[in-house]
Amino acid sequence: MTDTRSDATAVLGPLQFSSWRALLKLVACIAVAWVAALLPEYAGLSDAGRWALFILILAAGLWISEAIPAFAVGLLVIGLEIAILGRPGGVFAQDAKDWDRFVEVWGSPLIWLFFGGFVLAAAAEKTGLTVWIARNVLRRLGNGPRMQLLGCMIVTFVFSMFISNTATATIMIAMMMPLIRSSSADDRFGTGLLLGVVVAANLGGMGTVIGSPPNAIAAESLRDIAPVNFANWIVAGLPPALGLLGIAWVYLVVRYPSTSGSIDTSPLDVSRSENSSIPLWRRLAVMMVFASTVGLWLTSALHGVPATVISFVPICVLTAIGVLDASDIRAIQWDVLLLIAGGLALGVAVTDTGLASWLMEQLPLHRLGVAGLALMLTFTIAILSNLMSNTAATNILVPIAIAATAGYEQQTVVSLALGASAAMCLPISTPPNAIAYGTGRLEARDLFQVGIFIGLLAPIVVTAWCLLVLPL
């Protein structure tokens, strides 16, 4: 569900930067933003738009340089918007309540939808439901290397549609490591299995609106233009993701063949005592709540209950019956929610001040046509997401995409968000990459090769599919 370079860096081990280096990065980002946004005289751009441009460039610089944590950039965006754009009598605000628009994003339906997904994920991990499902599926696939790889990728993919891809990769790699270690030195199956987990964990995020923050940001940005509900997103995101998963499986089978006709799957067996400390009723309760919530999400068009309202089912039930306690709620990924809120606030400023429209007037994008523009933006976010948080990249590009593709916002924005999940070239591109690389069983070139393959293919596939099936 999450996919940020800061998470990946944390998995690999904190990089030791001095305070002076971080301060220099911060000062450099401020200076660049000031020179680029406020010194030149831009014809047709209001003072409010110039300050919004300053905030946009500063946020992008801080996200790319990681001078401060990604969530802190989100908070800084909101703070600067309140102080500069929200001041009555200043460059933008007209009355004392205009600053509200920059903090209302914290109560956005998107935040609660994502919070509901986090609660479901926390309950599934705490009760061991994910491990139980994975082991029971994989043990029934036989001893064939190809089927084990396919089964591992499918289980990882499905988990990543609903829970953090960091948690998914951690669970699956820990479970598969005995199989990987048992392979001989000249058998490349172990490498292929690790890469299968990486690819599936990243692609799985395309499948649902809560699968990754870029999906949710895209859906929220389209709420008043061309709404996309939970079921709609599955139609738009799941087929291309499954297609890419199948292509990736064939690639890994060919690129990393096994020298053995069968593998020993006995390490997948779990003793009866391993889960004895988890009350059975809790696991059953989580299974029922999970199935009910997903079922209600998928049938939202029939009963008319919004996905955000449905997200209160797991929030209320799982906390009320004691499956999740106060410590579990404190452990929720609040930094991701803050990052999303900051991105939404940035989108409000870029749009409301007229900056997005002005940027579109400066770029000759109309020559590309809708298909060309959608493909260009999808490739752009796939590249950027290898170098910075894909959530941050989405926050920057979505307002521009909406302004550039009037009448075709749904196709462009959805394909852009899906393209954000295709970034997996570097060990620090995503947490699954970092976790797999951290095992010491992969080389950077392994990730780069499969990452380039998916990164070149995915934007074409998702853009073509979105142009074909959208609007919904």
C-alpha positions in Angstrom: 0.0 0.0 0.0 2.9 2.4 0.7 5.7 2.9 -1.7 8.2 5.6 -0.8 12.0 5.9 -1.1 12.2 7.0 2.6 10.7 3.6 3.5 13.2 1.8 1.3 16.1 3.8 2.8 14.9 2.8 6.3 14.9 -0.8 5.3 18.4 -0.7 3.9 19.7 1.2 6.9 19.7 4.9 7.7 22.1 6.9 5.6 24.4 9.0 7.9 24.0 12.5 6.7 25.4 15.3 8.9 23.1 18.1 10.1 25.1 20.5 8.0 24.5 18.6 4.8 20.8 18.5 5.5 20.8 22.2 6.2 22.7 22.9 3.0 20.2 20.9 1.0 17.3 22.8 2.7 18.9 26.2 2.0 19.7 25.2 -1.6 16.1 24.1 -2.2 14.8 27.4 -0.8 17.2 29.4 -3.0 16.3 27.5 -6.2 12.6 27.9 -5.5 13.0 31.6 -4.8 15.1 32.3 -7.9 12.8 30.2 -10.2 9.4 31.4 -8.9 9.7 34.8 -7.5 12.5 36.7 -9.3 11.4 36.5 -12.9 8.4 38.4 -14.1 6.0 35.8 -15.5 3.4 37.3 -17.8 -0.1 36.1 -17.0 0.8 34.6 -13.6 -0.8 36.2 -10.5 1.2 36.9 -7.3 -0.7 34.0 -5.7 0.4 31.8 -8.6 4.0 32.8 -8.2 3.9 31.9 -4.5 2.2 28.6 -5.3 5.0 28.0 -7.8 7.5 28.7 -5.1 5.9 26.2 -2.8 5.6 23.6 -5.6 9.3 23.9 -6.5 10.4 23.9 -2.9 8.4 20.8 -2.1 9.7 19.0 -5.2 13.3 19.9 -4.3 12.9 18.7 -0.7 11.2 15.4 -1.8 13.9 14.7 -4.3 16.9 15.7 -2.1 15.3 14.1 1.1 16.7 17.0 3.1 13.8 16.5 5.5 11.4 13.5 5.8 8.8 13.2 3.2 5.9 13.6 5.6 7.5 16.8 7.0 7.5 18.3 3.5 3.8 17.6 3.4 3.3 19.5 6.7 5.6 22.3 5.5 3.4 22.7 2.4 0.3 23.1 4.4 2.0 25.6 6.8 3.4 27.7 4.0 0.1 27.8 2.2 -1.7 29.0 5.4 1.0 31.6 6.1 1.4 33.0 2.6 -1.8 32.2 0.7 -4.2 32.0 3.6 -3.4 35.5 5.1 -6.4 37.8 4.6 -5.5 40.8 2.6 -2.4 39.1 1.2 -1.8 37.6 -2.3 -4.8 35.2 -2.3 -7.1 35.0 0.7 -10.1 37.3 0.7 -11.5 36.7 4.2 -10.4 35.2 7.5 -11.7 31.7 6.7 -10.0 31.2 3.3 -7.1 29.4 4.9 -9.5 26.5 5.8 -9.2 25.0 2.3 -5.6 24.1 3.0 -6.4 22.1 6.1 -9.7 20.6 5.1 -7.7 18.0 3.2 -7.0 16.3 6.5 -10.7 15.4 6.7 -10.8 14.3 3.1 -12.7 11.1 2.4 -9.5 9.8 0.9 -7.7 10.0 4.3 -10.4 8.0 6.0 -10.5 5.4 3.1 -6.8 4.9 3.4 -7.0 4.8 7.2 -9.6 2.0 6.9 -7.2 0.1 4.7 -4.4 0.5 7.2 -6.7 -0.8 10.0 -7.5 -3.9 7.9 -3.8 -4.5 7.1 -2.8 -4.1 10.8 -5.4 -6.7 11.9 -4.4 -9.2 9.2 -0.8 -8.9 10.1 -1.4 -9.0 13.9 -3.5 -12.2 13.7 -1.2 -13.9 11.3 -3.9 -14.2 8.7 -1.6 -13.2 5.8 1.0 -15.9 6.7 -1.7 -18.5 7.2 -3.2 -17.8 3.8 0.1 -17.7 2.0 1.4 -21.0 3.4 -1.9 -22.8 2.7 -1.9 -21.7 -0.9 1.8 -22.3 -1.6 1.9 -25.8 0.0 -0.8 -26.9 -2.4 1.0 -25.9 -5.6 3.3 -28.9 -5.8 7.1 -29.0 -6.1 7.5 -27.5 -9.6 9.7 -24.4 -9.6 7.5 -22.6 -12.2 4.3 -23.2 -10.2 5.9 -22.1 -7.0 7.2 -18.9 -8.6 3.7 -18.2 -10.1 2.0 -19.0 -6.8 4.3 -16.8 -4.8 3.8 -13.9 -7.2 0.0 -14.3 -7.2 -0.2 -14.4 -3.4 2.1 -11.4 -3.1 0.1 -9.5 -5.7 -3.2 -10.1 -4.0 -1.8 -9.1 -0.6 -0.3 -5.9 -2.0 -3.7 -4.9 -3.3 -4.9 -4.4 0.3 -2.0 -4.2 2.7 1.4 -2.4 2.7 3.8 -3.6 0.0 6.5 -3.3 2.7 4.7 -5.7 5.0 3.8 -8.0 2.0 7.4 -8.2 0.9 8.6 -8.8 4.4 6.2 -11.7 5.0 6.7 -13.3 1.6 10.5 -13.1 1.5 10.8 -14.4 5.1 8.6 -17.3 4.2 10.4 -18.1 1.0 14.0 -17.6 2.2 14.4 -21.3 3.2 13.5 -22.3 -0.4 15.9 -19.7 -1.7 18.7 -20.8 0.5 18.2 -24.5 -0.4 18.8 -23.8 -4.1 22.3 -24.7 -5.3 24.9 -22.0 -6.2 24.4 -22.5 -9.9 20.6 -22.5 -9.7 19.2 -19.1 -10.5 15.7 -20.0 -9.3 16.3 -18.3 -5.9 17.1 -15.0 -7.6 14.0 -15.3 -9.8 11.9 -16.0 -6.7 13.1 -12.9 -4.9 12.5 -10.8 -8.0 9.1 -12.3 -8.4 8.1 -11.1 -4.9 9.5 -7.6 -5.7 7.6 -7.3 -9.0 4.4 -8.7 -7.6 4.4 -6.5 -4.5 4.9 -3.4 -6.7 2.4 -4.3 -9.4 -0.3 -5.4 -6.8 -0.6 -1.8 -5.7 -2.2 -1.0 -9.1 -5.2 -3.3 -8.4 -7.3 -1.3 -6.0 -7.8 2.4 -5.0 -6.2 1.7 -1.6 -3.4 -0.3 -3.2 -1.0 2.6 -3.2 -1.1 6.3 -2.3 -0.9 7.5 -5.9 -4.1 5.6 -6.7 -6.0 7.3 -3.9 -4.6 10.7 -4.7 -5.7 10.3 -8.3 -9.2 9.1 -7.3 -9.6 12.1 -4.9 -8.5 14.6 -7.6 -11.2 13.2 -9.9 -13.9 13.2 -7.3 -15.6 16.4 -8.6 -14.6 15.9 -12.2 -15.0 12.2 -13.2 -15.5 10.1 -10.1 -13.8 6.7 -9.9 -15.2 4.3 -7.2 -13.6 1.2 -5.7 -15.1 -1.1 -8.4 -14.3 1.3 -11.2 -10.6 1.3 -10.2 -10.4 -2.4 -10.2 -11.7 -2.4 -13.8 -9.1 0.2 -14.7 -6.2 -1.1 -12.7 -6.5 -4.8 -12.2 -6.4 -6.1 -15.8 -3.2 -4.3 -16.9 -1.6 -5.2 -13.6 -2.4 -8.9 -14.1 -1.2 -8.7 -17.7 2.1 -7.3 -16.5 2.3 -9.9 -13.8 1.9 -12.7 -16.3 4.6 -11.1 -18.6 6.9 -10.7 -15.7 6.4 -14.4 -14.7 7.4 -15.5 -18.2 10.4 -13.2 -18.1 11.6 -14.6 -14.8 11.0 -18.2 -15.8 13.2 -17.6 -19.0 15.7 -15.3 -17.4 16.2 -17.3 -14.1 15.5 -21.0 -14.9 15.8 -23.6 -12.3 18.3 -26.5 -12.8 16.1 -28.8 -10.8 12.8 -30.3 -11.8 11.4 -30.0 -8.3 12.1 -28.1 -5.1 11.7 -29.1 -1.4 8.6 -27.3 -0.1 8.8 -28.7 3.4 10.0 -25.4 4.9 6.6 -24.0 4.1 5.0 -26.4 6.6 4.0 -24.6 9.8 3.8 -26.3 13.2 0.6 -26.3 15.1 2.3 -24.4 18.0 3.4 -21.5 15.8 0.0 -19.8 15.9 -1.2 -21.2 19.2 -0.9 -17.8 20.9 -3.4 -16.2 18.5 -7.0 -16.8 19.5 -9.0 -18.5 16.7 -11.9 -16.1 17.1 -9.8 -13.1 16.3 -8.6 -14.6 13.0 -12.1 -15.5 12.1 -13.4 -12.0 13.0 -10.7 -10.4 10.8 -11.6 -12.8 7.9 -15.3 -11.9 8.2 -14.6 -8.1 8.5 -12.1 -8.2 5.6 -14.5 -10.1 3.3 -17.5 -7.9 4.3 -15.5 -4.7 3.7 -14.1 -5.7 0.4 -17.5 -7.1 -0.7 -19.2 -3.8 0.2 -16.5 -1.8 -1.6 -17.0 -3.9 -4.8 -20.8 -3.5 -4.7 -20.9 0.2 -3.8 -22.6 1.0 -7.1 -25.5 -1.3 -6.1 -26.2 -0.2 -2.6 -25.0 3.4 -2.9 -22.9 3.5 0.2 -19.6 5.4 -0.5 -16.3 3.6 -0.1 -15.2 6.0 2.6 -18.3 5.2 4.7 -17.7 1.5 4.2 -14.1 2.0 5.5 -15.6 2.7 9.0 -16.7 -0.9 9.2 -13.2 -2.3 10.0 -12.3 0.9 11.8 -15.2 0.5 14.3 -15.6 -3.2 14.5 -11.9 -4.3 14.8 -11.2 -1.7 17.5 -14.5 -2.3 19.4 -14.0 -6.0 19.7 -10.4 -5.7 20.8 -8.6 -7.1 17.8 -6.6 -3.9 17.6 -5.6 -2.0 20.8 -4.2 1.5 21.4 -0.7 0.4 20.6 -1.8 -1.0 17.2 -3.5 2.3 16.3 -0.4 4.3 17.3 1.6 2.1 15.0 -0.6 3.0 12.0 1.4 4.7 9.2 0.4 8.3 10.1 3.3 9.7 8.2 1.8 8.4 5.0 -1.5 10.0 5.8 0.3 13.3 6.5 2.2 13.0 3.2 -1.0 12.4 1.3 -2.7 15.4 3.1 0.2 17.6 2.2 0.0 16.5 -1.4 -3.7 17.2 -1.6 -3.1 20.7 -0.1 -0.5 21.3 -2.8 -3.0 20.3 -5.4 -5.5 22.8 -4.0 -3.0 25.6 -4.1 -1.7 24.8 -7.6 -5.3 24.6 -9.0 -7.0 27.5 -7.1 -4.3 30.0 -7.8 -4.4 29.4 -11.5 -0.9 28.0 -11.5 -1.8 24.7 -13.2 -3.6 26.4 -16.1 -0.7 28.9 -16.5 1.8 26.0 -16.7 -0.2 24.3 -19.4 -0.2 27.5 -21.4 3.6 27.6 -21.3 4.0 24.0 -22.6 3.3 22.9 -26.2 1.5 19.8 -24.9 -1.5 20.2 -27.2 0.5 18.9 -30.1 0.8 15.5 -28.4 -2.9 14.8 -28.3 -4.6 13.0 -25.4 -2.9 9.6 -26.0 0.6 11.1 -26.4 0.2 13.4 -23.4 -1.1 10.5 -21.2 1.8 8.3 -22.3 4.3 11.0 -21.7 3.0 11.7 -18.2 3.0 8.0 -17.4 6.6 7.5 -18.5 7.5 10.7 -16.6 6.1 9.5 -13.3 7.6 6.0 -13.8 11.0 7.7 -14.1 10.5 10.2 -11.3 9.3 7.5 -8.9 12.6 5.7 -9.2 14.3 8.8 -7.8 11.7 10.1 -5.3 8.6 9.1 -3.5 5.9 8.0 -5.9 3.4 9.8 -3.7 5.3 13.0 -4.0 5.7 12.6 -7.8 1.9 12.0 -8.1 1.2 15.1 -6.0 3.2 17.2 -8.4 2.0 15.8 -11.7 -1.8 15.2 -11.1 -2.8 18.9 -11.0 -0.8 19.5 -14.2 -2.4 16.5 -15.9 -5.9 17.6 -15.0 -5.3 21.1 -16.3 -3.7 19.7 -19.5 -6.4 17.2 -20.5 -9.7 18.9 -20.0 -12.4 16.4 -20.9 -10.0 13.4 -20.6 -9.0 13.8 -17.0 -10.0 10.3 -16.0 -7.9 8.5 -18.6 -4.8 10.6 -18.0 -4.8 10.8 -14.3 -5.6 7.1 -13.7 -2.9 5.9 -16.2 -0.5 8.3 -14.5 -1.2 6.9 -11.0 -0.8 3.3 -12.3 2.5 4.2 -13.9 3.8 5.3 -10.5 3.8 1.6 -9.4 6.1 0.6 -12.3 9.2 2.2 -10.7 11.5 -0.6 -9.5 14.9 -0.1 -11.1 17.0 0.7 -8.0 17.4 -0.9 -4.6 15.9 2.2 -3.0 13.1 2.7 -5.5 10.5 0.9 -3.4 10.5 -1.0 0.0 10.1 -4.4 -1.7 13.3 -3.7 -3.7 15.2 -2.7 -0.6 14.0 -5.7 1.4 15.0 -8.1 -1.3 18.3 -6.4 -1.9 19.0 -6.5 1.8 18.9 -10.3 1.8 22.3 -10.2 0.0 21.0 -12.7 -2.6 20.5 -10.0 -5.3 22.8 -7.7 -7.2 21.7 -4.2 -8.1 21.9 -5.2 -11.8 19.2 -7.9 -11.2 16.8 -5.2 -10.0 17.8 -2.8 -12.7 17.2 -5.3 -15.5 13.8 -6.4 -14.4 13.0 -2.8 -13.5 13.9 -1.5 -16.9 11.8 -4.2 -18.5 8.7 -3.4 -16.5 9.4 0.3 -16.6 9.4 0.4 -20.4 6.4 -1.9 -20.8 4.0 -0.8 -18.1 3.4 2.8 -19.2 2.4 1.6 -22.7 0.1 -1.1 -21.3 -1.7 1.0 -18.7 -2.1 4.0 -20.9 -3.5 1.9 -23.8 -5.9 0.1 -21.3 -7.1 3.3 -19.7 -7.8 5.0 -23.0 -9.7 1.9 -24.1 -12.0 1.3 -21.0 -12.3 4.8 -19.5 -14.4 6.8 -18.7 -16.3 4.5 -16.5 
